[in-house]
Amino acid sequence: MGTFMARNLHAAGWLSGVWNRTPSKAQALAAELAVPAFADLTALAAASEAVVVCVSADADVRAVVAGLKSGLRGNAIVIDCSTIGAGTARVMHAELAASNVGFLDCPVSGGVEGARLGTLAVMVGGDESVFTRALPVLEKMGRTVTYMGSSGAGQAAKATNQIMCAGIIQAVAEAMAFAKAEGLPLDRVIDTLGKGAGSSWYFVNRAPFMAKGAFPAGFRVRLHDKDLRICRDMAKAHGAVLPVVESTLGEYERLMAAGYADEDISSIYRLKTGLFI
């Protein structure tokens, strides 16, 4: 995701350099784009008016922000496109606000395809004045960029999206397993139902994975599992248990135990086919 987002920023003439926790990855992308690969986050921050972050989990965001802090100039903006807890976003916002640095939680949806094409949906939380300043950057990465409210609101919107993804991928996998059990030509099913009332992004883009029985990583099982645990914790704060979330977490646990943690979440189809004798 981050690599494609960086390429789109570079194409717009906005990329001043890159950094990655695996230096070889940053060096390879820097060579491709003819920009600096910074040795540390402090140097990256000092050379940037805005820093876009895209990592995996809350602890990663906290570590990156800690590394950036000493190099960030006043009025700089940290644009965090990771999917993390809303509470962590609020803490990062407060920490950086003390140094007159803006922090926006800007999780994205649209998969690797959306990152590559610059068509991501971006959900933004933070100070609206900072959002307005950051909007030109965000529009280079996403087609739909929406201000959701104060700090943490972007992550709350992303959690909403991840609950929807859980239900949709389960339904698509069950439907495809059913179609296979009925002996239907899966390519024709995908082509026809992809234009029907029951279609979705996941059906159009991931049912072909199921038909082929191959699940290259687009959105990894272990990452959606992490996101749904965030959703579970946020729901728990309201005294709620979400059946779709709990069901999907149970199935992901089985997939990860079987060695499929780094496959696309469409690999849940592996379990759905087992429902049919």
Secondary structure, DSSP 8 states (H G I E B T S, - for coil): -HHHHHHHHHHTT----B--SSHHHHHHHHHHHT--B-SSHHHHHHT-SEEEE--SSHHHHHHHHHHHHTT--TT-EEEE-S---HHHHHHHHHHHHTTT-EEEE--EESHHHHHHHT-EEEEEES-HHHHHHHHHHHTTTEEEEEEEESTTHHHHHHHHHHHHHHHHHHHHHHHHHHHHHTT--HHHHHHHHTTSTT--HHHHHHHHHHHHT----SSBHHHHHHHHHHHHHHHHTTT---HHHHHHHHHHHHHHHTT-TTSBGGGGHHHHHTT--
